[in-house]
Amino acid sequence: MIDIEVPGFTYKTPDGFYKVNFDQLKINSKSRNVLLTKVAYQPTLNKAAYYRKKGEGGSYMVLKMDTLLLTGFNFAELSRDKKIYAQNARLKNGSLSIYSDKHYKSPPTSQIGNAPHMKLMQMSTRLGIDSMILDNIGISYSEMSDEYSQIGTITFDHTYGTILNVTNDSTKLHKQKLMRANLSSNFMNAGKLSTNFVFDMTSKVGAYTYKGTLGKMDLTVVNKMIRPLLNVEVKSGNLSQITFDIWANDYRSKGTFKMDYDDLKVNVLSEAGDDGRREKKGLLSFMINQVLFNPSNPDLYGKYTVGHINRRRDPNHPFFKAMWQTLLVGIKQCVGLGPEREAKLMNTAGKVEKVVSGVSKAKKMISSIFKKHKTPEELLKEEKEDEAKEAAKMEEKRKRDREKAEKELEKEGTGN
């Protein structure tokens, strides 16, 4: 019998950007258990310093777990063949947070072959876990906008579930080639989200399916995500239910998306002033709500819109971004933004901006004429100078916003 207790341990990755640590490791061969407490994989630098040192884009990831317990562990396989086999793995009271600063760019890189189940198959270590249990895990993704220097966040709180047949062992996969995940979570700590994934571990093109439901919620909760990144906010909206059923691989996604909702209204916002406030663009918001968006599904006449998805994947999009872009196609169709309407929306936005800008310029021109006689050439020159000043002023403001955002990040510790 082996009974070992190992105190706290820390290991830095070769590049110096990350460290792995735990408080305690307990091994008991008689009960065939392995227990790790306070496990963490996190950066060695805070967000601002991390990106400055790295000098390019990418993810800043923090993974923490109160306990990681392996039961039914096969010590003989580990000793003889360096294989990690266990009946169960329980991850309890943990968090996974991913952050991305879009001020920093990386050259486009193909993500083909990098889906989670394909990465598992590429591991040199043989792994075989019959069931992996997630017990209260919080998941979040945050992004710093390169245009507005604001951080938008999406969260999946209190995630529970089971992942079956977590293995890259060809012998096990010959008997059962599918890995299944049944998960439940609170989306933005508001709506109940239930999702079922099925991964074909032997597929050369990374085939997988996912289907699920999202329950009732107030749609204004998504403002935490969209307001900082898109300068748009949901003014009102009640979601009854979302259901989706998607088949996908490394190259394409197909499926259906249904969204039942009512009283949907959005506000398009101006850029924040020096005081941080953003004003609603009233005319543009009115046009979008009245002309382009479906305020409810089914609509006032009982017509129900279903999203039909058939989308080619952008090879540079990571796995979860590709999933989000797929679901976004369904969302757009349900709210009325098919390809034609979306093009109309962009055209309408441009026209409204031109009208507002034109009215402002006309007022200024008339005022100038009455104040002092000027030639058309002088007025045109003055207009161009004003536009250049406004552009420089906006660029300077964005620079200040970015510096302010970085100073706020500097105050954070590492692993936040």
C-alpha positions in Angstrom: 0.0 0.0 0.0 1.2 3.5 -0.8 0.0 6.4 1.3 1.7 9.7 0.4 1.1 13.4 1.3 2.9 16.0 -0.7 2.8 19.7 0.6 2.4 22.8 -1.6 4.0 22.8 -5.0 4.6 25.4 -7.7 5.9 24.9 -11.3 6.5 27.7 -13.8 6.0 27.0 -17.5 9.2 27.2 -19.6 8.1 30.5 -21.2 7.6 32.1 -17.8 4.0 33.3 -18.5 2.1 30.7 -16.4 2.5 28.7 -13.3 0.8 25.5 -11.9 0.4 25.1 -8.2 -1.5 23.1 -5.5 -1.7 23.2 -1.7 -1.7 19.4 -1.1 -1.5 16.1 -2.9 -2.7 12.9 -1.2 -2.2 9.5 -2.7 -3.7 6.3 -1.3 -3.2 3.1 -3.3 -5.4 1.0 -1.0 -8.5 3.1 -1.7 -7.2 3.9 -5.2 -7.7 7.7 -4.7 -5.7 10.7 -5.7 -6.7 14.1 -4.2 -5.4 17.5 -5.1 -6.5 20.7 -3.2 -6.4 24.3 -4.2 -5.3 23.5 -7.8 -4.5 26.5 -10.0 -3.2 27.2 -13.5 -2.7 31.0 -13.8 -0.5 33.7 -15.3 2.5 35.0 -13.4 1.7 38.6 -14.4 -1.4 40.8 -14.2 -3.3 41.4 -17.4 -1.7 44.7 -18.5 1.9 43.4 -17.9 1.1 40.1 -19.5 0.0 41.6 -22.8 2.8 44.2 -22.8 5.5 41.5 -22.3 3.9 39.1 -24.8 3.4 41.9 -27.4 0.6 40.1 -29.3 -3.0 38.9 -28.9 -4.2 35.7 -27.3 -6.0 34.6 -24.2 -5.2 35.3 -20.6 -6.5 32.2 -18.8 -7.0 31.4 -15.1 -8.2 28.0 -13.9 -8.8 27.3 -10.2 -10.2 24.3 -8.4 -10.9 23.8 -4.7 -10.6 20.0 -5.1 -9.7 17.5 -7.8 -10.5 13.9 -6.8 -9.6 10.9 -8.9 -11.3 7.6 -7.7 -10.7 4.1 -8.9 -7.2 5.2 -10.0 -5.1 2.5 -11.8 -1.7 2.8 -10.2 -0.4 -0.3 -12.1 -1.1 1.3 -15.5 0.6 4.5 -14.4 3.7 2.6 -13.1 4.0 0.2 -16.1 2.8 2.2 -19.1 2.6 5.9 -17.9 -1.2 5.8 -18.6 -3.6 7.8 -16.5 -6.7 5.6 -15.9 -9.5 6.3 -13.4 -13.1 5.4 -12.9 -14.1 9.0 -11.9 -12.7 12.5 -11.8 -14.6 15.1 -9.7 -13.8 18.8 -10.1 -15.4 20.7 -7.3 -15.9 24.5 -6.6 -13.8 25.9 -9.4 -13.6 28.6 -12.0 -12.3 29.1 -15.5 -11.9 32.7 -16.7 -10.6 33.7 -20.1 -9.8 37.2 -21.0 -8.7 38.8 -24.3 -7.4 42.3 -25.0 -8.3 43.2 -28.6 -5.8 46.1 -28.6 -3.2 43.4 -29.2 -3.3 41.5 -32.5 -2.0 38.2 -33.6 -1.4 37.0 -37.2 -4.3 34.8 -38.4 -3.7 31.1 -37.4 -5.7 28.2 -38.6 -7.7 26.5 -35.8 -8.5 23.4 -37.9 -7.8 20.4 -35.7 -7.8 22.3 -32.5 -11.3 21.4 -31.1 -11.1 20.1 -27.5 -11.8 16.5 -28.4 -9.2 16.6 -31.2 -6.6 18.1 -28.8 -7.4 15.2 -26.4 -6.6 12.7 -29.2 -3.3 14.5 -29.9 -2.0 14.1 -26.3 1.1 11.9 -26.0 -0.1 10.6 -22.6 -2.8 7.9 -22.7 -5.8 9.0 -20.7 -8.9 7.0 -19.8 -11.5 8.4 -17.4 -14.9 6.7 -17.4 -16.8 9.8 -16.0 -15.7 13.4 -15.2 -18.1 15.2 -12.8 -18.3 19.0 -12.8 -19.5 20.2 -9.4 -20.2 24.0 -9.2 -17.8 25.4 -11.8 -18.0 29.1 -12.9 -17.0 29.9 -16.4 -16.5 33.4 -17.9 -15.2 35.1 -21.0 -14.2 38.8 -21.0 -13.0 40.9 -23.9 -11.5 44.4 -24.0 -12.8 46.2 -27.0 -10.1 47.8 -29.2 -12.6 50.5 -30.3 -14.2 51.5 -27.0 -11.6 50.3 -24.4 -14.4 48.7 -22.4 -14.6 45.2 -21.1 -17.6 43.0 -22.0 -18.2 39.7 -20.1 -20.3 36.6 -20.6 -20.7 34.1 -17.8 -21.9 30.6 -17.2 -22.4 30.4 -13.4 -22.8 27.3 -11.2 -22.1 24.7 -13.9 -22.8 21.1 -13.1 -22.7 18.0 -15.2 -21.0 14.8 -16.3 -18.6 14.0 -19.2 -18.5 10.3 -20.1 -15.8 8.3 -21.8 -13.0 10.9 -21.6 -10.3 9.0 -23.4 -7.8 8.9 -26.2 -7.0 5.2 -25.8 -7.7 3.4 -29.1 -8.7 0.2 -27.4 -11.4 2.0 -25.4 -12.5 4.0 -28.4 -12.9 0.8 -30.5 -15.6 -0.2 -28.0 -17.2 3.3 -27.7 -16.0 6.1 -29.9 -18.3 8.8 -28.5 -17.6 11.2 -25.6 -20.8 12.7 -24.2 -21.2 15.8 -22.0 -24.5 16.7 -20.2 -24.2 20.1 -18.6 -26.4 22.6 -16.8 -25.5 26.2 -16.0 -26.9 29.7 -15.2 -26.4 31.9 -18.2 -25.3 35.4 -17.0 -26.6 34.2 -13.6 -30.1 34.5 -14.9 -31.4 31.9 -17.4 -31.1 28.2 -16.9 -29.0 26.7 -19.7 -29.0 22.9 -20.4 -26.7 21.5 -23.1 -25.8 18.1 -24.4 -22.6 17.5 -26.5 -21.6 14.4 -28.4 -18.1 14.2 -29.7 -16.9 11.6 -32.3 -13.4 10.9 -31.0 -12.4 9.1 -34.1 -13.6 11.6 -36.7 -10.8 13.0 -38.9 -12.8 16.2 -39.4 -13.7 16.7 -35.7 -17.4 15.9 -36.0 -19.6 16.7 -33.0 -23.2 17.7 -32.1 -24.7 20.0 -29.5 -28.3 20.7 -28.5 -29.8 22.5 -25.6 -32.3 24.9 -24.1 -32.1 28.3 -22.4 -35.0 29.2 -20.1 -36.9 32.4 -19.2 -34.8 35.5 -18.5 -34.8 39.3 -18.8 -32.8 40.0 -22.0 -31.3 43.2 -20.5 -28.8 41.1 -18.6 -26.8 40.6 -21.9 -25.9 44.4 -21.7 -23.0 43.4 -19.6 -21.6 41.7 -22.7 -22.9 43.8 -25.7 -22.8 47.3 -24.3 -19.0 47.6 -23.9 -18.2 45.7 -27.1 -20.9 46.9 -29.6 -22.1 50.2 -28.2 -25.6 48.8 -28.3 -27.9 48.0 -25.4 -31.1 46.0 -25.0 -33.7 48.5 -23.7 -36.3 45.8 -23.0 -37.0 42.2 -23.9 -38.4 39.0 -22.3 -37.1 35.6 -23.3 -39.4 32.7 -23.0 -37.1 30.0 -24.3 -34.3 29.2 -26.8 -33.8 25.8 -28.2 -31.0 24.7 -30.6 -29.9 21.5 -32.3 -26.6 21.7 -34.2 -24.4 19.3 -36.1 -20.8 20.5 -36.8 -17.3 19.7 -37.7 -14.1 21.6 -38.4 -15.5 23.1 -41.6 -19.3 23.6 -41.4 -22.2 23.8 -39.0 -25.9 22.9 -39.7 -29.0 22.9 -37.6 -32.0 24.7 -36.3 -32.4 27.6 -33.8 -35.7 28.7 -32.1 -36.1 31.8 -29.9 -39.4 32.7 -28.3 -39.4 36.3 -27.0 -41.4 39.5 -26.8 -41.1 43.3 -26.2 -37.6 43.5 -27.8 -36.2 47.0 -28.1 -32.6 48.1 -28.5 -30.7 51.4 -28.2 -27.8 52.4 -30.4 -25.4 54.5 -28.3 -22.9 57.2 -29.0 -19.3 56.9 -27.9 -18.7 57.7 -24.3 -17.9 61.4 -23.5 -15.1 62.4 -21.1 -17.5 61.8 -18.2 -18.0 58.2 -19.4 -21.7 58.7 -20.3 -23.1 57.4 -23.5 -26.2 59.0 -25.1 -28.8 57.1 -27.1 -28.9 57.8 -30.8 -32.7 58.3 -30.9 -33.4 58.4 -34.6 -31.3 55.4 -35.5 -32.6 53.4 -32.5 -36.2 54.2 -33.6 -35.5 53.1 -37.2 -34.0 49.8 -36.1 -36.8 49.0 -33.7 -39.6 50.0 -36.0 -38.4 48.9 -39.3 -35.8 46.1 -39.0 -36.2 44.1 -35.8 -39.0 41.7 -35.0 -40.2 42.9 -31.6 -41.5 39.4 -30.8 -41.4 35.8 -32.0 -44.1 34.8 -32.9 -45.0 38.2 -34.2 -48.2 40.1 -33.8 -49.8 38.1 -36.7 -48.8 34.7 -35.3 -46.0 34.1 -37.7 -43.2 32.1 -36.0 -39.6 32.4 -37.3 -37.2 29.5 -37.1 -33.5 30.0 -37.7 -32.1 27.5 -40.2 -28.3 27.4 -40.0 -25.9 26.3 -42.7 -22.6 28.1 -42.1 -19.1 27.6 -43.3 -16.6 28.0 -40.5 -13.9 30.7 -40.6 -10.8 28.5 -40.2 -9.1 31.2 -38.0 -11.9 31.1 -35.4 -11.2 29.0 -32.3 -13.7 26.3 -31.3 -15.9 28.3 -29.0 -15.9 31.4 -31.2 -17.0 29.2 -34.1 -19.9 27.9 -31.9 -20.9 31.4 -30.9 -20.9 32.6 -34.5 -23.1 29.6 -35.5 -25.6 30.4 -32.8 -25.5 34.1 -33.7 -26.7 33.1 -37.2 -29.8 31.6 -35.6 -30.4 34.6 -33.3 -30.2 37.1 -36.2 -32.7 35.1 -38.2 -35.2 34.9 -35.3 -35.0 38.7 -34.6 -35.4 39.4 -38.3 -31.9 40.1 -39.3 -31.4 37.8 -42.2 -28.6 38.7 -44.7 -30.8 41.1 -46.7 -32.1 42.9 -43.6 -28.7 43.1 -42.0 -27.4 44.8 -45.2 -30.4 47.1 -45.0 -29.5 47.8 -41.3 -26.0 48.8 -42.2 -27.2 51.0 -45.1 -29.9 52.6 -42.9 -27.4 53.3 -40.1 -25.1 55.0 -42.7 -27.9 57.1 -44.1 -29.1 58.2 -40.7 -25.6 59.2 -39.7 -25.2 61.2 -42.9 -28.6 62.9 -42.4 -27.7 63.9 -38.8 -24.2 65.0 -39.9 -25.7 66.9 -42.9 -28.1 68.8 -40.7 -25.4 69.8 -38.3 -23.1 70.9 -41.2 -26.0 72.9 -42.8 -26.7 74.7 -39.6 -23.0 75.5 -39.2 -22.7 76.7 -42.8 -25.8 79.0 -42.5 -24.5 80.4 -39.3 -21.1 81.1 -40.9 -22.7 82.9 -43.9 -24.6 85.3 -41.7 -21.6 85.9 -39.5 -19.2 86.6 -42.3 -19.2 86.4 -46.1 -17.1 83.4 -47.2 -16.5 81.8 -50.5 -17.6 78.2 -51.1 -13.9 77.2 -51.3 -13.3 78.7 -47.8 -16.3 76.9 -46.4 -15.2 73.6 -47.9 -11.7 74.1 -46.5 -13.1 74.9 -43.1 -15.3 71.8 -43.2 -12.3 69.6 -43.9 -10.3 71.2 -41.2 -13.1 70.6 -38.7 -13.4 67.0 -39.7 -9.7 66.5 -39.3 -9.8 68.1 -35.8 -12.8 65.9 -34.8 -11.0 62.8 -36.0 -7.8 63.8 -34.1 -9.9 64.6 -31.0 -11.7 61.2 -31.2 -8.3 59.3 -31.6 -6.9 61.2 -28.7 -9.9 60.3 -26.6 -9.6 56.6 -27.5 -5.9 56.7 -26.5 -6.9 58.2 -23.1 -9.6 55.6 -22.7 -7.1 52.8 -23.4 -4.5 54.2 -21.0 -7.2 54.6 -18.3 -8.3 50.9 -18.9 -4.7 49.7 -18.6 -4.2 51.6 -15.4 -7.3 49.9 -14.0 -5.9 46.5 -15.0 -2.5 47.4 -13.4 -4.3 47.6 -10.0 -5.4 43.9 -10.3 -3.3 41.1 -9.0 -2.2 38.1 -11.1 -4.8 35.4 -11.7 -7.8 37.8 -11.6 
